[in-house]
């Protein structure tokens, strides 16, 4: 489903890291021809209005757009107005293709951003084009059915792209990652210094490509149609952490309850014992983090060489071996794993757990009601939440009664 570009720098940067730099394409079409644009399995058809030029052109038809061929590599600004006003972005969707060929497209070109400082909260956003690259600038609806004015301008060319204060060492799967879905793309939290042809210096997070492996790795950074090689030193997790152990007095027993739920009886350990290749050890505190879908447990570690990374802890049921496991890991590297013995909760523990389930369901539902009211889900949405709560409570009551009697 198409969505507008978010006004959060973090999301823009994440998208920039994951979306490929646009390849050089050769594509021509006449006014009136159509282009099929597939958005994750939701195709739309856009009518070509003609060839866009630097300057202003008019869009007077829904689901239409202009083909644009970049005369030179660099950053381009796209401004959309209606009757001289730019307040149309929240009323419509428009975007630029990223892989146009043979009258078909299946990706959206992401914004490239420039910041005044490496950690600036304000930024400028542009589209990057390679010299001779052809893409469609497509529009869905016209607000109030009135024509749009589309102004396209060349901003500047990139002449230099250099990592800004890179770390001495990066740990694969811990501080630098190979993107699994779109290899050879690399995910790294590293700003780059950008020098423009005008002499201006600013910062960005470019698209990074290459293959990660231990040692000195040469990668490629691409931004504004400009590509530069750079080298980072990478190591494997096992090169900086030799072993992890749970505390000797920690009991990882799992308690199973009347409804099939199972949890660590003593919760997660409060610390991990981390061993390093030089023979030293360190006790690291386990912290609790919170995502929108729940909690997670982790321990921040600084190695004797000053490398900072995070070890995550998880408890889960392994269907393949039919046992509960407690695991400490970094990325795909398992550092510690133990089998958890299972203990069936007694009657008093089950009754306590039953009331805690009812309490949680009630509290969560009531806390969601103001949100539903505020964001206009209406009476039907409120009754739907209440209905789900009572249905859940009825099921829990049936299960506890079956268990007790």
C-alpha positions in Angstrom: 0.0 0.0 0.0 1.3 3.4 -1.0 2.1 5.8 1.8 3.4 9.4 1.9 7.0 9.9 2.8 7.2 10.3 6.5 8.6 13.4 8.1 10.9 11.6 10.4 14.6 11.6 9.6 15.1 8.1 11.0 12.6 6.6 8.6 14.0 8.5 5.6 17.5 7.3 6.4 16.4 3.7 6.9 14.6 3.8 3.6 17.7 5.3 1.9 19.8 2.5 3.3 17.5 -0.3 2.0 16.4 1.0 -1.4 18.8 0.6 -4.3 20.4 3.5 -6.0 18.5 3.9 -9.3 20.1 2.1 -12.2 20.7 3.8 -15.5 17.7 3.1 -17.7 16.8 3.8 -21.2 13.1 4.2 -21.7 10.9 6.2 -24.1 7.2 6.7 -24.3 4.8 9.1 -26.1 2.2 11.2 -24.5 -0.9 9.0 -24.0 1.1 5.8 -23.4 0.6 4.1 -20.0 3.0 2.7 -17.4 2.1 -0.1 -15.0 3.5 0.7 -11.6 3.3 -2.1 -9.1 3.3 -1.2 -5.4 3.9 -4.5 -3.5 1.4 -6.4 -5.5 -1.0 -3.4 -5.9 -0.6 -2.3 -9.5 -1.8 1.1 -10.8 -1.7 2.5 -14.3 -0.4 6.0 -15.1 -0.8 7.9 -18.3 2.3 9.6 -19.7 1.7 13.4 -20.1 5.0 13.9 -21.9 8.6 14.6 -21.1 9.4 16.7 -18.1 11.9 19.5 -18.4 13.7 21.6 -15.8 11.2 24.2 -14.8 7.4 24.0 -14.3 4.8 21.7 -16.0 1.2 21.1 -15.3 -0.5 17.9 -14.2 -4.2 18.0 -15.1 -5.2 14.3 -15.0 -5.4 11.8 -12.1 -3.1 8.8 -12.3 -0.7 10.5 -14.7 2.8 11.8 -14.8 5.8 13.0 -16.7 8.9 11.1 -17.8 12.1 12.8 -16.8 15.6 12.1 -18.1 18.3 13.6 -15.9 20.7 15.7 -18.0 23.4 15.2 -15.4 24.1 13.3 -12.2 23.2 15.0 -9.0 20.4 16.1 -6.7 17.1 17.4 -8.0 14.3 19.2 -6.1 10.7 18.5 -6.9 8.1 21.0 -5.8 4.3 20.5 -6.2 1.9 23.4 -5.9 -1.8 24.1 -6.6 -2.8 27.7 -7.2 0.5 28.8 -5.8 0.1 26.9 -2.6 2.4 24.0 -1.4 -0.2 22.8 1.1 -1.2 19.8 -1.1 1.1 17.1 0.2 -1.4 15.9 2.8 -4.2 15.7 0.2 -2.5 13.5 -2.4 0.3 11.0 -3.2 3.0 11.4 -5.7 6.4 9.7 -6.2 9.2 8.8 -8.6 9.8 5.4 -10.0 13.1 3.6 -9.3 13.3 0.8 -11.8 11.4 1.9 -14.9 11.8 -0.3 -17.9 9.6 -1.6 -20.8 6.6 0.4 -19.5 6.7 -1.2 -16.1 7.9 -0.1 -12.7 7.9 -1.8 -9.3 9.7 0.5 -6.8 9.5 4.0 -5.5 12.7 6.1 -5.4 13.4 7.2 -1.9 14.4 10.7 -0.8 18.0 11.5 -0.3 18.6 13.9 2.6 21.3 16.4 3.4 22.0 17.6 7.0 24.0 20.6 8.2 25.6 18.4 10.9 25.9 14.6 11.3 23.1 14.5 13.9 20.9 17.4 12.8 17.2 17.1 13.4 16.4 19.3 10.3 17.3 18.3 6.8 16.8 18.9 3.1 15.4 16.2 0.9 16.0 15.7 -2.8 15.9 13.0 -5.4 19.1 11.5 -6.8 19.5 10.8 -10.5 22.3 9.4 -12.5 23.2 11.1 -15.8 20.8 9.9 -18.5 18.5 8.1 -16.0 14.8 8.1 -17.0 12.0 7.8 -14.5 8.3 8.6 -14.2 7.1 11.3 -11.8 3.6 10.0 -11.1 0.6 11.5 -9.4 -2.6 9.9 -8.1 -5.4 12.3 -7.5 -5.8 16.0 -8.0 -7.1 17.7 -4.8 -10.5 19.3 -5.6 -9.9 18.2 -9.2 -7.7 21.2 -9.9 -4.5 21.1 -11.9 -1.1 20.9 -10.2 2.1 22.8 -11.0 5.2 20.6 -10.8 8.6 22.4 -10.7 11.7 20.3 -11.2 15.1 21.9 -10.7 18.7 20.8 -10.6 20.2 21.6 -7.2 23.9 20.5 -7.2 26.3 17.7 -8.1 28.2 15.6 -5.5 32.0 15.8 -5.9 33.1 13.9 -2.8 31.6 11.4 -0.3 33.7 10.4 2.7 32.9 8.6 5.9 32.6 10.9 8.9 34.6 9.7 11.9 34.1 5.9 11.3 34.7 3.5 14.2 38.0 1.7 14.3 36.3 -1.7 14.2 32.8 -2.9 13.2 31.3 -6.2 14.4 29.3 -8.0 11.8 25.7 -8.5 13.0 26.3 -6.2 15.9 27.4 -2.8 14.7 27.2 -3.4 10.9 24.8 -5.7 9.1 24.4 -7.3 5.7 20.9 -6.8 4.5 19.3 -10.2 4.1 16.5 -9.1 1.8 18.5 -7.0 -0.6 22.1 -8.2 -0.6 24.7 -6.8 -1.2 23.3 -3.8 0.7 24.9 -2.9 4.0 23.1 -1.4 7.0 25.5 0.9 9.0 24.9 3.8 11.3 27.6 6.0 9.7 27.2 9.5 8.4 29.2 10.7 5.4 30.6 14.1 4.6 29.3 15.3 1.3 31.0 18.0 -0.8 29.0 19.6 -3.5 30.2 21.2 -6.7 29.3 24.6 -5.3 31.8 24.0 -2.5 29.1 23.4 0.2 29.9 20.7 2.8 27.1 18.8 4.5 26.2 15.3 5.7 24.1 12.3 4.7 23.6 8.6 5.1 24.1 7.1 1.6 23.2 3.8 0.1 26.1 1.4 1.0 26.8 -1.8 -0.9 29.3 -4.6 -0.7 29.9 -7.9 1.0 30.8 -8.1 4.7 33.5 -10.4 5.9 36.1 -10.3 8.7 39.1 -8.1 7.8 39.5 -4.9 5.9 36.4 -4.6 3.7 36.0 -2.2 0.7 32.5 -1.0 0.4 30.7 1.4 -2.0 28.7 4.5 -0.9 26.3 6.1 -3.4 24.6 9.4 -3.1 23.4 12.0 -5.6 24.5 9.8 -8.6 28.1 9.8 -7.1 29.8 6.5 -5.9 32.9 6.3 -3.8 34.8 3.4 -2.3 35.7 3.3 1.3 37.3 0.8 3.7 36.2 -0.4 7.1 37.7 -3.0 9.4 35.2 -5.7 10.4 35.4 -8.6 12.8 33.0 -11.5 13.6 31.2 -11.6 17.0 33.4 -14.6 18.0 36.5 -12.4 17.5 35.5 -10.1 20.3 33.4 -12.4 22.6 34.7 -15.9 23.3 31.8 -17.1 25.6 28.7 -16.0 27.6 27.4 -17.8 30.7 24.3 -17.3 32.8 24.9 -16.9 36.6 25.6 -20.2 38.4 22.8 -19.6 40.8 20.2 -18.8 38.2 17.4 -21.3 37.8 15.8 -21.2 34.2 12.8 -23.4 35.1 9.7 -22.7 33.0 6.2 -22.7 34.7 3.3 -23.9 32.6 -0.2 -22.7 33.4 -3.8 -23.9 33.0 -4.3 -22.2 29.6 -1.0 -23.4 28.0 0.9 -20.2 28.7 4.5 -20.8 29.8 7.0 -18.4 31.4 10.3 -18.4 33.1 9.5 -19.0 36.7 12.3 -16.7 37.9 12.1 -14.3 35.0 15.2 -13.5 33.1 18.7 -13.5 34.7 19.8 -10.1 36.0 23.3 -10.4 34.6 25.5 -12.2 32.1 29.1 -13.4 32.6 30.9 -12.4 29.4 34.4 -13.9 28.5 36.7 -12.2 26.0 39.5 -13.7 23.8 42.2 -12.2 26.1 41.0 -14.3 29.0 39.3 -11.6 30.9 35.7 -11.7 32.1 33.0 -9.1 32.9 29.6 -9.3 34.6 27.1 -7.3 32.5 23.8 -6.2 33.8 20.6 -7.3 32.0 18.2 -4.5 31.1 14.6 -4.5 30.0 13.7 -2.7 26.8 10.2 -2.0 25.4 9.0 -2.2 21.8 5.4 -1.5 20.7 4.8 -5.3 20.7 6.2 -6.1 24.1 9.4 -6.3 26.1 12.9 -7.6 25.3 16.0 -8.3 27.5 19.5 -7.3 26.7 23.0 -6.5 28.1 25.3 -3.8 26.8 28.9 -4.9 26.6 32.1 -3.0 26.1 35.0 -5.3 25.1 38.6 -4.7 26.4 39.3 -3.2 23.0 36.6 -0.6 23.6 34.1 -2.1 21.1 30.5 -1.6 22.2 27.8 -4.1 21.3 24.5 -5.5 22.7 23.8 -9.2 23.7 20.1 -10.1 23.5 18.4 -12.8 25.6 15.3 -14.8 24.6 13.3 -17.7 26.0 11.3 -19.8 23.5 9.9 -23.2 22.8 11.8 -25.1 20.1 9.3 -27.2 18.1 12.1 -29.3 16.5 13.4 -30.7 19.8 10.2 -30.2 21.9 12.0 -28.2 24.7 12.1 -24.7 26.1 15.4 -22.9 25.6 17.0 -19.8 27.1 19.5 -18.2 24.6 21.9 -15.3 24.6 22.9 -14.1 21.1 24.2 -11.4 18.9 22.7 -11.4 15.4 22.9 -15.0 14.1 25.6 -15.9 16.6 24.5 -17.9 19.6 26.7 -17.2 22.6 24.9 -19.3 25.3 22.0 -21.7 25.2 20.5 -23.8 28.0 17.5 -26.2 28.2 14.8 -25.0 30.6 13.2 -27.7 32.8 9.4 -27.5 32.9 7.4 -27.3 36.1 3.6 -27.4 36.1 2.2 -24.6 38.2 0.2 -25.7 41.3 -3.5 -24.7 41.9 -2.7 -21.5 43.9 -0.3 -20.3 41.2 -2.8 -21.0 38.5 -5.5 -19.1 40.3 -3.2 -16.1 40.7 -2.3 -16.2 37.1 -5.9 -16.4 36.1 -6.7 -13.2 37.9 -3.6 -11.5 36.5 -4.8 -12.4 33.0 -8.2 -10.9 33.6 -6.7 -7.8 35.2 -4.4 -7.2 32.2 -7.1 -7.7 29.7 -9.4 -5.2 31.5 -6.6 -2.6 32.0 -5.3 -2.8 28.4 -8.8 -2.5 27.0 -9.7 0.5 29.1 -6.4 2.2 28.3 -7.1 1.8 24.6 -10.6 3.4 24.7 -9.3 7.0 24.9 -7.2 6.3 21.8 -10.1 4.9 19.9 -12.2 7.9 20.8 -9.5 10.4 20.0 -8.8 8.9 16.6 -12.4 8.5 15.5 -12.9 4.8 15.6 -16.4 5.5 16.8 -18.8 3.6 18.9 -18.5 0.5 16.8 -14.7 0.4 17.5 -15.2 0.8 21.2 -17.8 -2.0 21.4 -15.5 -4.2 19.3 -12.8 -3.8 21.9 -15.2 -4.4 24.7 -16.5 -7.5 23.0 -13.0 -8.9 22.5 -12.3 -8.3 26.2 -15.4 -10.1 27.4 -14.8 -12.9 24.9 -11.3 -13.4 26.2 -12.5 -13.3 29.8 -15.1 -16.0 29.0 -12.5 -18.2 27.5 -10.2 -17.8 30.4 -13.0 -18.6 32.9 -13.9 -21.8 30.9 -10.2 -22.9 31.0 -9.7 -22.3 34.7 -12.9 -24.1 35.6 -11.9 -27.0 33.4 -8.6 -27.1 35.2 -10.0 -26.8 38.7 -12.9 -29.2 38.3 
